[in-house]
């Protein structure tokens, strides 16, 4: 069996797919917003840049909790997602820009805060990207990044990959390559950020149960996961309808024990990494 490779093409296919499932994806992940925003310490009006803003869900949460007078700028490499974020807001102090933040030089005054919910794990050249983002922060400015912990601690994702691997045969993950679990080794991520010039870099863990798709029963949660996570649906469709049906049936069975009151909720581990520019 030929091993299938997972694709993370955010400027086009992956960004378009995220936008297609935007409401359900944000409902699933919004629990992470609270500890992430708390880690920013938004105690005075400030300028905030959000890296990988997607459809603007976290951006909206930031605006709701930031002191009056703050300005929030969202950046994303997917034009489709930026357009969706713009369409969903009516506030003048929320600005969205289509940009590759790994190379974009910021011409305005430096930001007081940088924040990202799962938007910093896909840079082709991470040291270059984080060294550039360091220049976006003023002296004394701080950041907070949320990244996924190990797959073994994120059963919601591991089960999906395991099922697809069983029916297709997936190529092994390449360490330190772009992907959601790139910084599962949080100590290595801390070292990378320090090498990029950030200071006082620390981390803590957040654990919680995520509602798959925002609140589905097992059958619907399995359909959502196969359709929206990574490039699994495309790989399954290429293999034939019977292969997709087998994957959906198996994943439904594995999700079923996690269903309570009509909602599949599965444990997750997130690293909250913070630091500063001094």
C-alpha positions as CSV (number, residue, x, y, z in Angstrom):
1,X,0.0,0.0,0.0
2,X,1.4,3.4,-0.9
3,X,1.7,5.7,2.1
4,X,-0.5,8.8,1.8
5,X,0.9,12.2,2.8
6,X,-1.1,14.8,4.7
7,X,-1.1,18.3,3.2
8,X,-1.2,21.6,5.1
9,X,-1.7,24.1,2.3
10,X,-3.1,27.0,4.2
11,X,-3.0,29.7,1.5
12,X,-5.5,27.6,-0.6
13,X,-7.0,24.2,0.1
14,X,-6.6,24.0,3.9
15,X,-7.7,27.5,4.4
16,X,-10.7,27.0,2.2
17,X,-11.7,23.8,4.1
18,X,-11.4,25.6,7.5
19,X,-13.7,28.3,6.2
20,X,-16.2,25.7,5.0
21,X,-16.4,24.3,8.5
22,X,-15.7,27.6,10.3
23,X,-18.6,27.7,12.7
24,X,-18.1,24.2,13.9
25,X,-14.3,24.5,14.2
26,X,-14.6,27.7,16.3
27,X,-17.3,26.1,18.5
28,X,-15.0,23.2,19.1
29,X,-11.9,25.4,19.9
30,X,-13.4,28.4,21.7
31,X,-12.7,26.9,25.2
32,X,-9.0,27.6,24.5
33,X,-9.6,31.4,24.1
34,X,-10.2,32.1,27.8
35,X,-6.9,30.8,29.1
36,X,-5.0,32.2,26.1
37,X,-6.4,35.7,26.5
38,X,-5.8,35.5,30.3
39,X,-2.2,34.8,29.5
40,X,-1.9,38.1,27.6
41,X,-2.7,40.2,30.7
42,X,-4.7,42.8,28.9
43,X,-4.7,45.3,31.7
44,X,-4.4,48.6,29.8
45,X,-5.5,49.7,26.3
46,X,-3.1,48.2,23.8
47,X,-2.4,47.2,20.2
48,X,-2.7,43.5,19.6
49,X,-1.7,41.5,16.6
50,X,-3.2,38.0,16.2
51,X,-1.2,35.6,14.1
52,X,-3.3,33.1,12.1
53,X,-6.6,34.7,12.9
54,X,-8.6,32.4,10.8
55,X,-12.3,33.5,10.6
56,X,-11.9,35.9,13.4
57,X,-13.5,34.0,16.3
58,X,-10.6,34.6,18.7
59,X,-10.2,38.1,17.4
60,X,-13.8,38.8,18.5
61,X,-13.1,37.3,21.9
62,X,-10.0,39.5,22.3
63,X,-12.0,42.6,21.5
64,X,-14.6,41.7,24.1
65,X,-12.0,41.3,26.8
66,X,-9.5,44.0,25.9
67,X,-9.7,47.4,27.7
68,X,-11.6,50.2,25.9
69,X,-9.3,51.9,23.4
70,X,-7.5,48.8,22.3
71,X,-7.1,47.9,18.7
72,X,-7.0,44.3,17.4
73,X,-5.4,43.4,14.1
74,X,-5.9,39.9,12.7
75,X,-3.4,38.4,10.1
76,X,-3.8,35.2,8.2
77,X,-2.2,33.6,5.1
78,X,-5.5,32.4,3.8
79,X,-7.3,35.1,1.8
80,X,-10.6,33.1,2.1
81,X,-10.4,33.2,5.9
82,X,-9.5,36.9,6.0
83,X,-12.5,37.7,3.8
84,X,-14.7,35.6,6.1
85,X,-13.4,37.4,9.2
86,X,-14.1,40.8,7.6
87,X,-17.6,39.8,6.7
88,X,-18.4,38.7,10.3
89,X,-17.4,41.9,12.1
90,X,-18.9,45.4,12.3
91,X,-16.3,47.0,14.5
92,X,-13.9,49.6,13.3
93,X,-11.3,48.6,15.9
94,X,-11.0,45.1,14.4
95,X,-8.8,45.0,11.3
96,X,-8.0,41.9,9.2
97,X,-5.1,41.6,6.7
98,X,-4.1,38.9,4.3
99,X,-0.4,38.4,4.9
100,X,2.4,36.0,5.3
101,X,3.6,37.0,8.8
102,X,6.7,35.0,8.5
103,X,8.2,37.5,6.2
104,X,6.0,40.6,6.4
105,X,7.9,43.7,7.8
106,X,5.6,45.7,9.9
107,X,5.8,49.4,9.0
108,X,3.5,50.8,11.8
109,X,4.3,51.3,15.4
110,X,5.2,48.0,17.2
111,X,2.5,46.1,18.9
112,X,2.1,45.7,22.6
113,X,0.9,42.1,22.3
114,X,1.2,39.2,20.0
115,X,-1.2,36.3,20.3
116,X,-2.0,33.1,18.3
117,X,-4.4,30.2,18.8
118,X,-2.9,27.3,16.8
119,X,-1.5,29.6,14.1
120,X,2.3,29.3,14.5
121,X,3.0,25.6,13.8
122,X,3.1,25.8,10.0
123,X,5.9,28.1,9.2
124,X,8.3,26.7,6.6
125,X,11.3,28.4,8.3
126,X,10.2,28.9,11.9
127,X,13.4,30.6,13.1
128,X,13.1,33.2,10.3
129,X,9.4,33.6,11.1
130,X,9.7,34.1,14.8
131,X,12.7,36.4,14.4
132,X,10.6,38.5,12.2
133,X,7.6,38.5,14.6
134,X,9.9,39.6,17.3
135,X,10.3,42.9,15.5
136,X,6.5,43.4,15.6
137,X,6.6,43.8,19.4
138,X,7.7,46.9,21.2
139,X,10.3,46.7,23.9
140,X,8.5,45.3,27.0
141,X,5.7,43.9,24.8
142,X,4.6,40.3,25.4
143,X,3.1,37.4,23.5
144,X,1.0,34.3,24.2
145,X,0.9,31.3,21.8
146,X,-1.3,28.3,22.1
147,X,0.1,25.1,20.5
148,X,-1.0,21.5,20.8
149,X,0.6,19.0,23.2
150,X,1.6,15.5,22.2
151,X,-0.9,13.4,20.0
152,X,-1.1,10.9,22.9
153,X,-2.6,13.7,25.0
154,X,-4.9,14.8,22.3
155,X,-7.1,11.8,21.7
156,X,-9.6,13.8,19.6
157,X,-7.0,14.0,16.9
158,X,-5.1,10.8,17.4
159,X,-8.2,8.6,17.0
160,X,-9.0,10.2,13.6
161,X,-5.5,9.8,12.3
162,X,-5.3,6.2,13.5
163,X,-8.5,5.3,11.7
164,X,-7.4,6.9,8.5
165,X,-4.0,5.2,8.8
166,X,-5.7,1.8,9.3
167,X,-7.7,2.1,6.1
168,X,-5.2,3.9,3.9
169,X,-1.7,3.8,5.3
170,X,-0.4,7.3,6.1
171,X,3.2,8.4,5.8
172,X,4.8,8.8,9.2
173,X,4.9,12.3,10.6
174,X,8.3,14.0,10.1
175,X,9.6,15.6,13.3
176,X,9.7,19.4,13.2
177,X,7.8,19.6,10.0
178,X,4.8,21.9,9.6
179,X,1.8,20.4,11.3
180,X,-0.5,20.7,14.3
181,X,1.8,18.8,16.7
182,X,5.0,20.4,15.6
183,X,5.6,21.9,19.1
184,X,4.4,19.0,21.1
185,X,7.9,19.1,22.6
186,X,7.3,22.4,24.3
187,X,10.8,22.7,25.7
188,X,12.2,22.6,22.2
189,X,9.7,25.3,21.2
190,X,10.8,27.5,24.1
191,X,14.4,27.1,22.9
192,X,13.4,28.1,19.4
193,X,11.7,31.3,20.7
194,X,14.7,32.2,22.8
195,X,16.9,31.7,19.7
196,X,14.6,34.1,17.8
197,X,15.3,36.7,20.4
198,X,12.4,36.5,22.8
199,X,13.0,36.6,26.6
200,X,11.3,35.3,29.7
201,X,9.8,32.5,27.7
202,X,7.7,30.2,29.9
203,X,4.9,27.7,29.5
204,X,2.0,26.0,31.3
205,X,-0.5,23.4,30.3
206,X,-4.2,23.7,29.7
207,X,-6.4,20.5,29.8
208,X,-10.0,20.2,28.8
209,X,-12.5,18.2,26.9
210,X,-13.3,19.6,23.5
211,X,-16.7,19.1,21.9
212,X,-15.9,17.6,18.5
213,X,-17.5,19.9,15.9
214,X,-19.0,22.0,18.7
215,X,-21.7,19.5,19.8
216,X,-22.3,16.4,17.7
217,X,-23.4,12.8,18.4
218,X,-20.8,10.2,17.6
219,X,-21.9,9.6,14.0
220,X,-22.0,13.3,13.1
221,X,-18.8,14.0,15.0
222,X,-17.0,11.3,13.0
223,X,-18.3,12.8,9.7
224,X,-17.2,16.3,10.8
225,X,-13.7,15.1,11.8
226,X,-13.0,13.2,8.6
227,X,-14.3,16.1,6.5
228,X,-12.5,18.9,8.3
229,X,-9.3,17.6,9.9
230,X,-6.1,17.8,7.8
231,X,-6.6,16.4,4.2
232,X,-8.2,13.2,5.4
233,X,-11.4,13.5,3.4
234,X,-9.5,14.1,0.1
235,X,-7.3,11.1,0.7
236,X,-10.3,8.9,1.5
237,X,-12.4,10.1,-1.5
238,X,-9.5,9.3,-3.8
239,X,-9.5,5.7,-2.4
240,X,-13.2,5.2,-3.0
241,X,-16.6,5.5,-1.3
242,X,-16.3,2.2,0.4
243,X,-13.0,3.2,2.1
244,X,-14.6,6.4,3.4
245,X,-17.6,4.4,4.6
246,X,-15.3,2.0,6.5
247,X,-13.4,4.9,8.1
248,X,-16.6,6.6,9.1
249,X,-18.0,3.5,10.7
250,X,-14.9,2.7,12.6
251,X,-14.4,6.3,13.9
252,X,-18.1,6.4,14.9
253,X,-17.5,3.3,17.1
254,X,-14.4,4.9,18.7
255,X,-16.2,8.2,19.4
256,X,-19.2,6.6,20.9
257,X,-17.8,5.9,24.4
258,X,-17.1,9.7,24.6
259,X,-20.6,10.7,23.9
260,X,-22.5,12.2,26.9
261,X,-25.9,13.9,26.6
262,X,-25.7,13.8,22.8
263,X,-22.3,15.5,22.6
264,X,-18.9,13.8,21.9
265,X,-16.3,15.5,24.2
266,X,-12.7,14.3,24.1
267,X,-9.7,15.3,26.2
268,X,-7.1,17.8,24.8
269,X,-3.8,19.2,26.0
270,X,-2.6,22.6,25.0
271,X,0.7,24.4,25.8
272,X,0.3,28.1,26.5
273,X,3.7,29.7,25.8
274,X,4.4,33.2,26.9
275,X,7.3,35.6,26.7
276,X,8.5,39.1,26.0
277,X,10.8,41.4,24.2
278,X,13.3,43.2,26.4
